[in-house]
Amino acid sequence: MQTLQISDEAASNLSQLAQREHVSSTELIELLIKKHSEELRRHSGQLSDFAGILAGSPSFTESPLDIQKAMRNEWD
């Protein structure tokens, strides 16, 4: 268990939202954290997340001209 300190305004908003949703403040916070985590997971996979993954790829370590010639020669 952890104790959080929030502003009086945030506490008031939390209380109002919890009453509107018919849940406790604790349940509402847990639900919001869960939804936020799911949203973050949905948005992961952005291009910046893949930085460095292709560093060992032949496309970046070999001669681009040699790779192109090899691809063209596949049909010979």
C-alpha positions, 0 to 999 in steps of 0.5 A, spaced: 500 500 500 502 506 498 499 513 500 499 519 495 498 526 496 494 530 491 491 537 491 484 539 494 482 540 488 484 533 485 481 530 491 474 533 490 474 531 483 476 524 485 471 524 490 465 527 485 468 522 479 468 516 484 461 518 486 458 518 479 461 511 477 459 508 484 465 506 486 470 508 491 476 513 490 481 507 490 477 503 485 477 509 481 484 510 481 486 503 480 481 503 474 484 509 471 491 506 472 489 500 468 486 504 462 492 508 462 497 502 462 493 499 456 493 506 452 500 506 453 501 499 450 496 500 444 501 506 442 507 502 443 510 500 437 512 507 434 518 508 430 522 511 435 521 504 439 525 500 434 531 505 434 537 500 434 534 494 432 536 494 425 543 495 427 546 488 426 542 487 419 546 486 413 542 492 410 546 496 414 553 492 415 554 490 408 555 494 401 548 496 399 550 495 392 552 488 393 545 487 396 542 490 390 546 485 385 545 479 390 537 481 389 537 482 382 541 475 381 536 471 385 532 471 378 538 468 374 
